[in-house]
Amino acid sequence: MQQEMRSLGGGGLALWFTGLPGSGKSTLSVAVGRELEQRDGRLVTMLDGDVVRRILSRGVGFTRAERGDNVRRIGFAASLIVRHGGVAIVAAVSPYRDVRAEVRALVEAERGHFVEIHMDAPFSVCVERDPKGMYAAALAGHISLFTGVDDPYEKPLSPDLRIPTQHCNLATAKDLVFDFLEGRRYLVNTGRAGAR
């Protein structure tokens, strides 16, 4: 089935999780990816922002222009996955609206569906979570150009899906994603048993 999907051309899907650091992008994207591997016939590829920075964008800094270049690289990789009928799951802060619009256009040019999922956690909640200690370092002045502290995060004005992560647990957030995908008929039914 996976080979059939690749041969069709187009028909791919990009799920783009955006939000402040600590908003839950990676956690939810991994959970969604695992379930998609069970429920959907297409190959699923994870593109986590931290991993991309270590490999694909090594040496790229954190100015606005450099952040834009980093997100465009992720978007280009996602568009290649979509071109071959796969599913790209992206978890990246991707702080600027104009660059997110660019990567949407890249994916849609490959006849794929682009789903912008805003992990809507307030700044105060992300600071409290601070899983990597980055907010503490930025607020203390040890890190500069940190999104949400001294570099802006441009909240999506009309994302495809907005998830208030401070008000729902992982299972509920995952259900919101799959309800959206099912409602739009973005899933490929292979007859495999679902994980839900």
Backbone as a printed PyTorch tensor [residue, N CA C, xyz], in Angstrom:
tensor([[[  0.8230,  -1.2030,   0.0000],
         [  0.0000,   0.0000,   0.0000],
         [  0.8600,   1.2570,   0.0000]],

        [[  1.9480,   1.2380,   0.7990],
         [  2.8260,   2.3980,   0.8280],
         [  3.4330,   2.6640,  -0.5410]],

        [[  3.8010,   1.5970,  -1.2500],
         [  4.3670,   1.7690,  -2.5820],
         [  3.3220,   2.3480,  -3.5310]],

        [[  2.0650,   1.8920,  -3.4180],
         [  0.9890,   2.4380,  -4.2470],
         [  0.8300,   3.9320,  -4.0070]],

        [[  0.8390,   4.3320,  -2.7400],
         [  0.6560,   5.7500,  -2.4200],
         [  1.7780,   6.5820,  -3.0240]],

        [[  3.0070,   6.0860,  -2.9420],
         [  4.1270,   6.8450,  -3.4960],
         [  3.9790,   6.9940,  -5.0060]],

        [[  3.4360,   5.9740,  -5.6540],
         [  3.3460,   6.0200,  -7.1070],
         [  2.2450,   6.9580,  -7.6020]],

        [[  1.3100,   7.3180,  -6.7110],
         [  0.2180,   8.1850,  -7.1280],
         [  0.6910,   9.6050,  -7.3870]],

        [[  1.7490,  10.0480,  -6.6960],
         [  2.1980,  11.4320,  -6.7960],
         [  1.1970,  12.3210,  -6.0830]],

        [[  1.6690,  13.3040,  -5.3430],
         [  0.7560,  14.1480,  -4.5720],
         [  0.0880,  13.3210,  -3.4970]],

        [[ -0.9760,  13.8560,  -2.9500],
         [ -1.6970,  13.1120,  -1.9290],
         [ -1.0000,  13.0850,  -0.5980]],

        [[  0.0570,  13.8650,  -0.4380],
         [  0.7750,  13.8880,   0.8200],
         [  0.1320,  14.8360,   1.8150]],

        [[  0.6640,  14.8070,   3.0200],
         [  0.1130,  15.5770,   4.1240],
         [  1.2520,  16.1180,   4.9750]],

        [[  1.1620,  17.3880,   5.3410],
         [  2.1280,  17.9770,   6.2680],
         [  1.3810,  18.5150,   7.4720]],

        [[  1.7200,  18.0100,   8.6360],
         [  1.1720,  18.5200,   9.8910],
         [  2.2470,  19.3870,  10.5280]],

        [[  1.9710,  20.6780,  10.6440],
         [  2.9820,  21.6380,  11.1040],
         [  2.5910,  22.1520,  12.4870]],

        [[  3.2720,  21.6310,  13.5000],
         [  3.0220,  22.0350,  14.8790],
         [  3.9020,  23.2510,  15.2030]],

        [[  3.2690,  24.3810,  15.5050],
         [  3.9930,  25.6030,  15.8170],
         [  3.5490,  26.1180,  17.1790]],

        [[  4.4410,  26.8060,  17.8560],
         [  4.1070,  27.3600,  19.1570],
         [  5.3640,  27.7400,  19.9020]],

        [[  5.1820,  28.4080,  21.0130],
         [  6.3150,  28.8080,  21.8500],
         [  7.1130,  27.5880,  22.3060]],

        [[  8.4030,  27.7730,  22.6190],
         [  9.1520,  26.6830,  23.2440],
         [  8.4230,  26.2260,  24.5160]],

        [[  8.2910,  24.9220,  24.6770],
         [  7.6220,  24.3930,  25.8570],
         [  6.1140,  24.2930,  25.7260]],

        [[  5.5790,  24.5540,  24.5460],
         [  4.1230,  24.5140,  24.3610],
         [  3.5880,  23.1020,  24.1220]],

        [[  4.4840,  22.1410,  23.9140],
         [  4.0510,  20.7500,  23.7410],
         [  4.1140,  20.2270,  22.3200]],

        [[  4.8030,  20.9440,  21.4450],
         [  4.8720,  20.5620,  20.0270],
         [  5.4480,  19.1630,  19.8350]],

        [[  6.6090,  18.9300,  20.3920],
         [  7.2830,  17.6450,  20.1850],
         [  6.4890,  16.4990,  20.7980]],

        [[  5.9860,  16.7010,  21.9990],
         [  5.2420,  15.6420,  22.6810],
         [  4.0300,  15.2160,  21.8750]],

        [[  3.2350,  16.1830,  21.4250],
         [  2.0260,  15.8410,  20.6780],
         [  2.3610,  15.3040,  19.2910]],

        [[  3.3610,  15.8790,  18.6460],
         [  3.6860,  15.4190,  17.2890],
         [  4.1530,  13.9650,  17.2940]],

        [[  4.9060,  13.5680,  18.3110],
         [  5.3530,  12.1760,  18.4060],
         [  4.1560,  11.2490,  18.6140]],

        [[  3.2470,  11.6480,  19.4930],
         [  2.0580,  10.8150,  19.7450],
         [  1.2040,  10.6910,  18.4910]],

        [[  1.0230,  11.7970,  17.7650],
         [  0.2460,  11.7630,  16.5300],
         [  0.9560,  10.9000,  15.4810]],

        [[  2.2720,  11.0420,  15.3780],
         [  3.0380,  10.2600,  14.4110],
         [  2.9330,   8.7710,  14.6540]],

        [[  3.0210,   8.3780,  15.9160],
         [  2.9250,   6.9460,  16.2350],
         [  1.5670,   6.3870,  15.8420]],

        [[  0.5110,   7.1560,  16.1180],
         [ -0.8170,   6.6550,  15.7610],
         [ -1.0290,   6.6460,  14.2500]],

        [[ -0.5010,   7.6560,  13.5700],
         [ -0.6260,   7.6730,  12.1050],
         [  0.0470,   6.4650,  11.4730]],

        [[  1.1740,   6.0450,  12.0510],
         [  1.8600,   4.8590,  11.5180],
         [  0.9740,   3.6260,  11.6030]],

        [[  0.0520,   3.6020,  12.5630],
         [ -0.8560,   2.4670,  12.7140],
         [ -2.1180,   2.6120,  11.8670]],

        [[ -2.5370,   3.8640,  11.6270],
         [ -3.8520,   4.0920,  11.0250],
         [ -3.8260,   4.5290,   9.5740]],

        [[ -2.6810,   4.9430,   9.0680],
         [ -2.6180,   5.5470,   7.7390],
         [ -1.6240,   4.7640,   6.8860]],

        [[ -1.9170,   4.6270,   5.6140],
         [ -1.0730,   3.8010,   4.7490],
         [  0.1970,   4.4570,   4.2530]],

        [[  0.3710,   5.7420,   4.5490],
         [  1.5290,   6.4580,   4.0180],
         [  2.7260,   6.4100,   4.9700]],

        [[  3.8960,   6.5860,   4.4090],
         [  5.0980,   6.6890,   5.2310],
         [  5.0550,   7.9800,   6.0200]],

        [[  5.3900,   7.8980,   7.3020],
         [  5.3760,   9.0480,   8.1990],
         [  6.8130,   9.4250,   8.5390]],

        [[  7.1510,  10.7010,   8.3420],
         [  8.4970,  11.1930,   8.6530],
         [  8.3960,  12.3470,   9.6350]],

        [[  9.1430,  12.2360,  10.7320],
         [  9.1610,  13.2780,  11.7560],
         [ 10.2920,  14.2610,  11.4670]],

        [[  9.9650,  15.5400,  11.5310],
         [ 10.9700,  16.5970,  11.3800],
         [ 10.8800,  17.4870,  12.6170]],

        [[ 11.6700,  17.1690,  13.6220],
         [ 11.6720,  17.9470,  14.8630],
         [ 12.6720,  19.0900,  14.7530]],

        [[ 12.2450,  20.2670,  15.1530],
         [ 13.0790,  21.4560,  15.0010],
         [ 14.4470,  21.3300,  15.6410]],

        [[ 14.5160,  20.7340,  16.8210],
         [ 15.8090,  20.5900,  17.5030],
         [ 16.7360,  19.6570,  16.7380]],

        [[ 16.1920,  18.5770,  16.1970],
         [ 17.0070,  17.6250,  15.4320],
         [ 17.4820,  18.2670,  14.1350]],

        [[ 16.5800,  18.9830,  13.4570],
         [ 16.9540,  19.6600,  12.2110],
         [ 18.0780,  20.6470,  12.4490]],

        [[ 18.0250,  21.3660,  13.5600],
         [ 19.0890,  22.3390,  13.8510],
         [ 20.4380,  21.6660,  14.0490]],

        [[ 20.4350,  20.4540,  14.5720],
         [ 21.7030,  19.7480,  14.7920],
         [ 22.2800,  19.1900,  13.4990]],

        [[ 21.4260,  18.9220,  12.5060],
         [ 21.8860,  18.2340,  11.2990],
         [ 21.7290,  19.1070,  10.0600]],

        [[ 20.5040,  19.3660,   9.6530],
         [ 20.2460,  20.0900,   8.4070],
         [ 20.6090,  21.5640,   8.5010]],

        [[ 20.4640,  22.1470,   9.6870],
         [ 20.7110,  23.5830,   9.8520],
         [ 21.8600,  23.8560,  10.8240]],

        [[ 22.8050,  22.9430,  10.8890],
         [ 23.9470,  23.1420,  11.7830],
         [ 24.6630,  24.4410,  11.4170]],

        [[ 24.9260,  25.2630,  12.4170],
         [ 25.6410,  26.5150,  12.1860],
         [ 24.7430,  27.6950,  11.8660]],

        [[ 23.4460,  27.4330,  11.6450],
         [ 22.5190,  28.5260,  11.3770],
         [ 22.1640,  29.1890,  12.6980]],

        [[ 22.2350,  30.5070,  12.7370],
         [ 22.0180,  31.2460,  13.9770],
         [ 20.5550,  31.5350,  14.2570]],

        [[ 20.3240,  32.5820,  15.0580],
         [ 18.9810,  32.8460,  15.5540],
         [ 18.4890,  34.2590,  15.2500]],

        [[ 19.1310,  34.9440,  14.2900],
         [ 18.5660,  36.2140,  13.8520],
         [ 17.2710,  35.9210,  13.1040]],

        [[ 16.5080,  36.9530,  12.8220],
         [ 15.2450,  36.7370,  12.0960],
         [ 15.4990,  36.0730,  10.7400]],

        [[ 16.5060,  36.5580,  10.0140],
         [ 16.8050,  35.9860,   8.7010],
         [ 17.2340,  34.5250,   8.8270]],

        [[ 18.0580,  34.2310,   9.8250],
         [ 18.5450,  32.8580,   9.9970],
         [ 17.4230,  31.9280,  10.4540]],

        [[ 16.5630,  32.4110,  11.3250],
         [ 15.4150,  31.5890,  11.7300],
         [ 14.5380,  31.2900,  10.5120]],

        [[ 14.3440,  32.3130,   9.6780],
         [ 13.5600,  32.1010,   8.4640],
         [ 14.1810,  31.0500,   7.5710]],

        [[ 15.5090,  31.1100,   7.3910],
         [ 16.1930,  30.1130,   6.5660],
         [ 16.0270,  28.7040,   7.1430]],

        [[ 16.1200,  28.5950,   8.4630],
         [ 15.9680,  27.2910,   9.1030],
         [ 14.5790,  26.7120,   8.8320]],

        [[ 13.5550,  27.5340,   9.0010],
         [ 12.1790,  27.0620,   8.7920],
         [ 11.9510,  26.7220,   7.3180]],

        [[ 12.5260,  27.5120,   6.4200],
         [ 12.3840,  27.2010,   4.9910],
         [ 13.0260,  25.8490,   4.6590]],

        [[ 14.1450,  25.5330,   5.2740],
         [ 14.7800,  24.2310,   5.0430],
         [ 13.8520,  23.1040,   5.4930]],

        [[ 13.2440,  23.2830,   6.6620],
         [ 12.3000,  22.2720,   7.1420],
         [ 11.1290,  22.1660,   6.1770]],

        [[ 10.6310,  23.3180,   5.7290],
         [  9.5120,  23.3220,   4.8000],
         [  9.8400,  22.6530,   3.4810]],

        [[ 11.0540,  22.8660,   3.0030],
         [ 11.4680,  22.2220,   1.7580],
         [ 11.5170,  20.7060,   1.9330]],

        [[ 12.0870,  20.2470,   3.0570],
         [ 12.1250,  18.8100,   3.3230],
         [ 10.7090,  18.2460,   3.4050]],

        [[  9.8180,  18.9750,   4.0740],
         [  8.4250,  18.5240,   4.1800],
         [  7.7730,  18.4450,   2.8020]],

        [[  8.0690,  19.4130,   1.9400],
         [  7.4580,  19.4120,   0.6040],
         [  7.9330,  18.2160,  -0.2270]],

        [[  9.1690,  17.7870,  -0.0320],
         [  9.6700,  16.6060,  -0.7460],
         [  8.9480,  15.3410,  -0.2770]],

        [[  8.7220,  15.2570,   1.0290],
         [  7.9850,  14.1100,   1.5760],
         [  6.5760,  14.0760,   1.0040]],

        [[  5.9400,  15.2390,   0.9820],
         [  4.5770,  15.3530,   0.4640],
         [  4.5320,  15.0270,  -1.0330]],

        [[  5.5400,  15.4650,  -1.7640],
         [  5.5840,  15.2060,  -3.2120],
         [  5.4700,  13.7250,  -3.5100]],

        [[  6.0350,  12.8950,  -2.6390],
         [  6.0310,  11.4520,  -2.8560],
         [  4.9130,  10.7570,  -2.0920]],

        [[  3.9130,  11.5450,  -1.6730],
         [  2.7310,  10.9570,  -1.0560],
         [  2.8680,  10.5900,   0.3980]],

        [[  3.9230,  11.0610,   1.0520],
         [  4.1290,  10.7450,   2.4540],
         [  3.4990,  11.7610,   3.3890]],

        [[  3.6670,  11.4960,   4.6760],
         [  3.1960,  12.3990,   5.7170],
         [  4.4150,  12.9870,   6.4310]],

        [[  4.5170,  14.3060,   6.4200],
         [  5.5780,  15.0050,   7.1510],
         [  4.9740,  15.5910,   8.4150]],

        [[  5.5590,  15.2600,   9.5460],
         [  5.1110,  15.8290,  10.8120],
         [  6.2260,  16.7210,  11.3230]],

        [[  5.9340,  18.0120,  11.3920],
         [  6.9330,  19.0160,  11.7670],
         [  6.5920,  19.5800,  13.1350]],

        [[  7.5740,  19.6110,  14.0110],
         [  7.4480,  20.2730,  15.3110],
         [  8.5540,  21.3160,  15.3730]],

        [[  8.1930,  22.5650,  15.1330],
         [  9.1940,  23.6350,  15.0960],
         [  8.5340,  24.9310,  15.5480]],

        [[  9.2520,  25.7040,  16.3420],
         [  8.7030,  26.9770,  16.8230],
         [  8.1840,  27.7930,  15.6460]],

        [[  8.9750,  27.8970,  14.5840],
         [  8.6160,  28.6470,  13.3650],
         [  7.8500,  29.9220,  13.7250]],

        [[  8.5520,  30.9110,  14.2710],
         [  7.8910,  32.0330,  14.9360],
         [  7.2430,  33.0790,  14.0400]],

        [[  7.5520,  33.0940,  12.7380],
         [  7.1050,  34.2120,  11.9040],
         [  6.0150,  33.7910,  10.9170]],

        [[  4.9550,  34.5790,  10.8780],
         [  3.8070,  34.2540,  10.0230],
         [  4.1760,  34.1880,   8.5440]],

        [[  5.0080,  35.1320,   8.0800],
         [  5.3070,  35.1590,   6.6490],
         [  6.0570,  33.9080,   6.2100]],

        [[  6.9420,  33.4050,   7.0540],
         [  7.7010,  32.2000,   6.6860],
         [  6.8080,  30.9670,   6.7650]],

        [[  5.9160,  30.9290,   7.7430],
         [  4.9620,  29.8070,   7.7860],
         [  4.0860,  29.8090,   6.5410]],

        [[  3.7150,  30.9870,   6.0520],
         [  2.9350,  31.0660,   4.8090],
         [  3.7530,  30.5510,   3.6250]],

        [[  5.0490,  30.8300,   3.6260],
         [  5.9170,  30.3350,   2.5480],
         [  5.9630,  28.8150,   2.5270]],

        [[  6.1090,  28.2020,   3.7120],
         [  6.2260,  26.7440,   3.7290],
         [  4.8840,  26.0920,   3.4050]],

        [[  3.7860,  26.7400,   3.7710],
         [  2.4790,  26.2400,   3.3450],
         [  2.4100,  26.2020,   1.8150]],

        [[  2.8650,  27.2910,   1.1900],
         [  2.8380,  27.3640,  -0.2730],
         [  3.7210,  26.2850,  -0.9000]],

        [[  4.8710,  26.0020,  -0.2830],
         [  5.7520,  24.9450,  -0.7910],
         [  5.0340,  23.5960,  -0.8000]],

        [[  4.3680,  23.2890,   0.3090],
         [  3.6710,  22.0040,   0.4210],
         [  2.4900,  21.9490,  -0.5400]],

        [[  1.7160,  23.0180,  -0.5950],
         [  0.5360,  23.0150,  -1.4580],
         [  0.9100,  22.9960,  -2.9340]],

        [[  2.0970,  23.5070,  -3.2720],
         [  2.5690,  23.4250,  -4.6600],
         [  2.8200,  21.9780,  -5.0780]],

        [[  3.0180,  21.1040,  -4.0900],
         [  3.2150,  19.6700,  -4.3670],
         [  1.8990,  18.9020,  -4.2560]],

        [[  0.7800,  19.6290,  -4.2800],
         [ -0.5590,  19.0460,  -4.2030],
         [ -0.8040,  18.3250,  -2.8880]],

        [[ -0.1370,  18.7980,  -1.8560],
         [ -0.3360,  18.2140,  -0.5370],
         [ -1.2300,  19.0780,   0.3340]],

        [[ -1.7060,  18.4890,   1.4110],
         [ -2.4890,  19.2140,   2.3950],
         [ -1.5380,  19.7120,   3.4830]],

        [[ -1.6640,  20.9790,   3.8390],
         [ -0.8550,  21.5750,   4.8920],
         [ -1.7870,  21.9160,   6.0470]],

        [[ -1.4750,  21.4030,   7.2300],
         [ -2.2970,  21.6650,   8.4080],
         [ -1.4380,  22.3750,   9.4500]],

        [[ -1.7320,  23.6500,   9.6640],
         [ -1.0230,  24.4190,  10.6940],
         [ -1.7230,  24.2060,  12.0270]],

        [[ -0.9990,  23.6370,  12.9750],
         [ -1.5450,  23.3310,  14.2930],
         [ -0.8340,  24.2150,  15.3090]],

        [[ -1.5740,  25.1480,  15.8680],
         [ -0.9900,  26.0700,  16.8450],
         [ -1.1410,  25.4910,  18.2450]],

        [[ -0.0140,  25.2510,  18.8780],
         [  0.0010,  24.7950,  20.2680],
         [ -0.1020,  26.0550,  21.1270]],

        [[ -1.3100,  26.3570,  21.5490],
         [ -1.6230,  27.6420,  22.1520],
         [ -1.4530,  27.5920,  23.6700]],

        [[ -0.2220,  27.6780,  24.1090],
         [  0.0780,  27.7320,  25.5380],
         [  0.5650,  29.1400,  25.8690]],

        [[  0.0090,  29.7730,  26.9000],
         [  0.4690,  31.1100,  27.2730],
         [  1.9480,  31.1110,  27.6640]],

        [[  2.5620,  32.2600,  27.4850],
         [  3.9730,  32.4320,  27.8420],
         [  4.2350,  31.9730,  29.2740]],

        [[  3.3740,  32.3710,  30.2040],
         [  3.5960,  32.0450,  31.6170],
         [  3.6060,  30.5350,  31.8510]],

        [[  2.7640,  29.8230,  31.1280],
         [  2.7100,  28.3630,  31.2630],
         [  3.9920,  27.7360,  30.7150]],

        [[  4.4530,  28.2400,  29.5720],
         [  5.6950,  27.7080,  28.9810],
         [  6.8940,  27.9750,  29.8900]],

        [[  6.9160,  29.1530,  30.5140],
         [  8.0100,  29.4770,  31.4370],
         [  7.9720,  28.5390,  32.6370]],

        [[  6.7740,  28.2530,  33.1110],
         [  6.6420,  27.3540,  34.2600],
         [  7.0880,  25.9400,  33.9060]],

        [[  6.7450,  25.4920,  32.6960],
         [  7.1520,  24.1470,  32.2730],
         [  8.6650,  24.0900,  32.0690]],

        [[  9.1850,  24.9660,  31.2500],
         [ 10.6180,  25.1260,  30.9590],
         [ 11.3850,  23.8020,  31.0030]],

        [[ 11.0360,  22.8280,  30.1350],
         [ 11.6420,  21.4930,  30.2420],
         [ 13.1520,  21.4570,  30.0320]],

        [[ 13.6940,  22.4270,  29.3100],
         [ 15.1370,  22.4180,  29.0360],
         [ 15.8760,  23.5190,  29.7900]],

        [[ 15.1670,  24.2760,  30.6060],
         [ 15.8110,  25.3530,  31.3620],
         [ 16.1870,  26.5540,  30.5140]],

        [[ 15.6250,  26.6210,  29.3050],
         [ 16.0110,  27.6950,  28.3830],
         [ 15.3850,  29.0340,  28.7580]],

        [[ 14.1290,  29.0050,  29.2070],
         [ 13.4960,  30.2600,  29.6120],
         [ 14.2560,  30.8850,  30.7860]],

        [[ 14.6200,  30.0560,  31.7510],
         [ 15.3520,  30.5710,  32.9070],
         [ 16.6450,  31.2330,  32.4640]],

        [[ 17.3480,  30.5940,  31.5320],
         [ 18.6170,  31.1510,  31.0450],
         [ 18.3670,  32.4420,  30.2680]],

        [[ 17.3200,  32.4650,  29.4480],
         [ 17.0280,  33.6620,  28.6520],
         [ 16.5950,  34.8240,  29.5430]],

        [[ 15.7390,  34.5380,  30.5100],
         [ 15.2560,  35.5900,  31.4050],
         [ 16.3740,  36.1370,  32.2980]],

        [[ 17.3940,  35.3000,  32.5270],
         [ 18.5500,  35.7420,  33.3080],
         [ 19.5810,  36.4690,  32.4470]],

        [[ 19.3330,  36.5370,  31.1350],
         [ 20.2400,  37.2360,  30.2410],
         [ 21.3890,  36.4020,  29.7220]],

        [[ 21.3370,  35.0860,  29.9380],
         [ 22.4280,  34.2110,  29.4910],
         [ 22.2580,  33.7580,  28.0430]],

        [[ 21.0370,  33.8700,  27.5090],
         [ 20.7480,  33.5130,  26.1190],
         [ 20.0410,  34.7010,  25.4930]],

        [[ 20.4860,  35.0690,  24.3010],
         [ 19.8150,  36.1720,  23.6040],
         [ 19.0290,  35.6260,  22.4130]],

        [[ 18.1090,  36.4360,  21.9150],
         [ 17.2550,  36.0890,  20.7780],
         [ 16.4800,  34.7980,  21.0390]],

        [[ 15.9010,  34.7070,  22.2200],
         [ 15.1140,  33.5220,  22.5690],
         [ 13.6430,  33.8440,  22.3400]],

        [[ 12.9810,  32.9990,  21.5720],
         [ 11.5880,  33.2470,  21.1990],
         [ 10.7070,  33.3680,  22.4340]],

        [[  9.9340,  34.4450,  22.4600],
         [  9.0160,  34.6980,  23.5570],
         [  9.5910,  35.5930,  24.6240]],

        [[ 10.9370,  35.6980,  24.6540],
         [ 11.5880,  36.5500,  25.6570],
         [ 12.0720,  37.8330,  24.9930]],

        [[ 13.0720,  37.7300,  24.1390],
         [ 13.5470,  38.9340,  23.4530],
         [ 13.5010,  38.7930,  21.9280]],

        [[ 12.7710,  37.8000,  21.4540],
         [ 12.4930,  37.6480,  20.0350],
         [ 11.0250,  37.2560,  19.9280]],

        [[ 10.2720,  37.8380,  18.9900],
         [  8.8280,  37.6360,  18.9990],
         [  8.3910,  36.2660,  18.4870]],

        [[  7.2400,  35.8310,  19.0020],
         [  6.5190,  34.7140,  18.4030],
         [  5.2360,  35.2980,  17.8470]],

        [[  5.0520,  35.1920,  16.5290],
         [  3.8660,  35.7260,  15.8740],
         [  2.7920,  34.6350,  15.8390]],

        [[  1.8840,  34.7410,  16.7710],
         [  0.8130,  33.7540,  16.9280],
         [  0.0030,  33.6560,  15.6410]],

        [[ -0.3010,  32.4510,  15.1810],
         [ -1.1370,  32.3190,  13.9840],
         [ -2.4870,  32.9940,  14.1770]],

        [[ -2.9120,  33.7420,  13.1710],
         [ -4.1950,  34.4390,  13.2580],
         [ -5.3650,  33.4980,  12.9880]],

        [[ -5.1670,  32.5820,  12.0570],
         [ -6.2370,  31.6290,  11.7350],
         [ -5.6350,  30.2690,  11.3740]],

        [[ -5.0700,  29.5810,  12.3770],
         [ -4.5000,  28.2610,  12.0960],
         [ -5.5990,  27.2810,  11.7170]],

        [[ -5.2120,  26.1920,  11.0990],
         [ -6.1840,  25.1550,  10.7750],
         [ -6.7470,  24.5350,  12.0520]],

        [[ -5.9040,  24.4560,  13.0710],
         [ -6.3140,  23.8780,  14.3420],
         [ -5.5480,  24.5770,  15.4580]],

        [[ -6.2720,  25.0010,  16.4910],
         [ -5.6330,  25.6300,  17.6520],
         [ -5.8910,  24.7340,  18.8610]],

        [[ -4.8250,  24.3440,  19.5430],
         [ -4.9580,  23.4420,  20.6900],
         [ -4.5100,  24.1700,  21.9530]],

        [[ -5.4170,  24.4020,  22.8910],
         [ -5.0650,  25.0740,  24.1470],
         [ -4.4090,  24.0770,  25.1030]],

        [[ -3.1170,  23.9280,  24.9950],
         [ -2.4420,  22.8230,  25.6820],
         [ -2.4740,  22.9410,  27.2030]],

        [[ -2.7220,  24.1380,  27.7240],
         [ -2.7980,  24.2560,  29.1790],
         [ -4.1280,  23.7290,  29.7110]],

        [[ -5.1020,  23.5030,  28.8170],
         [ -6.4280,  23.0610,  29.2420],
         [ -6.7440,  21.6210,  28.8570]],

        [[ -5.8330,  20.9550,  28.1490],
         [ -6.1470,  19.5660,  27.7750],
         [ -4.8980,  18.6990,  27.8930]],

        [[ -5.1310,  17.4280,  28.2320],
         [ -4.0110,  16.5000,  28.3490],
         [ -3.6220,  15.9680,  26.9720]],

        [[ -2.6030,  15.1280,  26.9470],
         [ -2.0770,  14.6290,  25.6790],
         [ -3.1300,  13.8430,  24.9060]],

        [[ -3.8710,  12.9920,  25.5930],
         [ -4.8690,  12.1670,  24.9080],
         [ -5.9430,  13.0380,  24.2620]],

        [[ -6.3850,  14.0540,  24.9750],
         [ -7.4110,  14.9480,  24.4290],
         [ -6.8670,  15.7290,  23.2390]],

        [[ -5.6300,  16.2200,  23.3620],
         [ -5.0180,  16.9710,  22.2630],
         [ -4.8750,  16.0940,  21.0270]],

        [[ -4.4640,  14.8480,  21.2220],
         [ -4.3280,  13.9250,  20.0870],
         [ -5.6860,  13.6680,  19.4450]],

        [[ -6.7260,  13.5240,  20.2650],
         [ -8.0760,  13.3250,  19.7240],
         [ -8.5090,  14.5240,  18.8840]],

        [[ -8.1600,  15.7300,  19.3190],
         [ -8.5130,  16.9300,  18.5520],
         [ -7.8730,  16.8910,  17.1650]],

        [[ -6.6120,  16.4510,  17.1150],
         [ -5.9230,  16.3650,  15.8270],
         [ -6.6060,  15.3450,  14.9230]],

        [[ -6.8860,  14.1530,  15.4600],
         [ -7.4760,  13.1130,  14.6190],
         [ -8.9240,  13.4250,  14.2410]],

        [[ -9.6510,  14.0990,  15.1230],
         [-11.0000,  14.5260,  14.7570],
         [-10.9440,  15.4890,  13.5740]],

        [[ -9.9760,  16.3880,  13.6020],
         [ -9.8080,  17.3350,  12.4940],
         [ -9.4570,  16.5920,  11.2050]],

        [[ -8.4760,  15.6860,  11.2740],
         [ -8.0310,  14.9610,  10.0810],
         [ -9.1600,  14.1010,   9.5020]],

        [[ -9.9140,  13.4620,  10.3840],
         [-11.0270,  12.6440,   9.9150],
         [-12.1210,  13.5170,   9.3010]],

        [[-12.3880,  14.6580,   9.9350],
         [-13.4130,  15.5580,   9.4240],
         [-13.0860,  16.0910,   8.0380]],

        [[-11.7980,  16.3240,   7.7800],
         [-11.3600,  16.8060,   6.4700],
         [-11.0850,  15.6680,   5.4870]],

        [[-11.1930,  14.4450,   5.9480],
         [-10.8950,  13.2610,   5.1290],
         [ -9.4520,  13.2740,   4.6250]],

        [[ -8.5500,  13.6470,   5.5210],
         [ -7.1290,  13.6970,   5.1830],
         [ -6.4110,  12.3730,   5.4600]],

        [[ -7.0780,  11.4190,   6.0790],
         [ -6.4440,  10.1420,   6.3830],
         [ -6.6750,   9.1620,   5.2410]],

        [[ -5.7250,   8.2670,   5.0500],
         [ -5.8580,   7.2000,   4.0570],
         [ -6.2680,   5.9440,   4.8060]],

        [[ -7.4140,   5.4080,   4.4770],
         [ -7.9330,   4.2230,   5.1490],
         [ -7.3410,   2.9810,   4.5010]],

        [[ -6.5780,   2.2350,   5.2740],
         [ -5.9490,   1.0320,   4.7310],
         [ -6.6070,  -0.2370,   5.2410]],

        [[ -7.6260,  -0.0720,   6.0850],
         [ -8.2490,  -1.2600,   6.6570],
         [ -7.5050,  -1.8120,   7.8510]],

        [[ -6.4110,  -1.1260,   8.2580],
         [ -5.6740,  -1.5860,   9.4350],
         [ -6.4230,  -1.1620,  10.6740]],

        [[ -6.2740,  -1.9240,  11.7250],
         [ -6.9620,  -1.6070,  12.9870],
         [ -6.4090,  -0.3200,  13.5490]],

        [[ -7.2870,   0.5350,  14.0170],
         [ -6.8630,   1.7960,  14.5950],
         [ -6.3350,   1.6060,  15.9870]],

        [[ -5.5200,   2.5610,  16.4240],
         [ -4.9440,   2.5070,  17.7660],
         [ -5.8560,   3.1480,  18.7940]],

        [[ -6.8960,   3.8510,  18.3320],
         [ -7.7610,   4.5660,  19.2700],
         [ -8.8420,   3.6620,  19.8260]]])
